[in-house]
Amino acid sequence: MISITPDYFRFVGTTMLKGRAFNGDDRDGAARVTIVNRAFANRFFAGDALGKRFNANIGGTTAYDFKTVTIVGIADDVRHDGLEMEVRPEAFLPMDQFPQGQISIAIRTGNDPGSLVNALRETVTTVDSNQPVFDVQTMDQRVSDATAQRRLRQRPWLSVVSNLASKPVLLEPQHFAENAS
C-alpha cells in the first residue's frame, strides 16, 4: 500500500485509465478509498475493479490493521523496480486518510535540482528538526541506477564487437609484411 497526495499521478505522468484521482474530499473521516494499478485490477478483479471493495492491511496500530476501501480509480502500471522486472499489483491510498511514518518527496524544477537540496533540508528541519533528509537524488540519477544492470549486461557485447572490429586493423600490417616477402 502506497500513501500518496492527490497530485501524485499527474506529477509523475501516470495516466488514470478509469475513475478519478484523489481529491480534497478524500480526507480523514470520509469514506475510505483507493486507486489501484492495471496489474492489480486485472489480477484480482479481471480488469473490472472500479467501485469494488476489498480489505487493505494499512499497517496502523497493529501488524494486521485491515480497513475496507473502495476502488475509485485505476491507474496505468509503473515499473518501479526497473524495466526488466514484472509490474506488481499496487494499491494507492490518500495520504490524508492513511498518513505514513516515512514519506518520499519529489520536486519538479526548471533549475538545477542539486541547488535545491540545502533549501529542502532547511525546510524539513524548520517543520521538524528530528526528521532526517536522506537518499536525495535527481530523477536522472534514479533512472541511471535503475538501468545500471541493463547497461552492464550490454557492455561485454559492445566490448566483443569493439575487439573484433579492431583485430583486422591490427593484423593488416602483418598481412602486408607476409605478402611482401
C-alpha positions, 0 to 999 in steps of 0.5 A: 500500500502506497500513501500518496497526495492527490497530485501524485499521478499527474506529477509523475505522468501516470495516466488514470485509465478509469475513475478519478484521482484523489481529491480534497474530499478524500480526507480523514473521516470520509469514506475510505478509498483507493486507486489501484494499478492495471496489474492489480485490477486485472489480477484480482478483479479481471480488469473490472475493479472500479467501485469494488471493495476489498480489505487493505492491511494499512499497517496502523496500530497493529501488524494486521490493521485491515480497513475496507476501501473502495476502488475509485480509480485505476491507474496505468502500471509503473515499473518501479523496480526497473524495466526488466522486472514484472509490474506488481499489483499496487494499491494507492491510498490518500495520504490524508486518510492513511498518513505514513511514518516515512514519506518520499518527496519529489520536486519538479524544477526548471533549475538545477535540482542539486541547488535545491537540496540545502533549501529542502533540508532547511525546510524539513528541519524548520517543520521538524528538526528530528526528521532526517533528509536522506537518499536525495537524488535527481530523477536522472540519477534514479533512472541511471541506477535503475538501468545500471544492470541493463547497461552492464549486461550490454557492455561485454557485447559492445566490448566483443564487437569493439575487439573484433572490429579492431583485430583486422586493423591490427593484423593488416600490417602483418598481412602486408609484411607476409605478402611482401616477402 
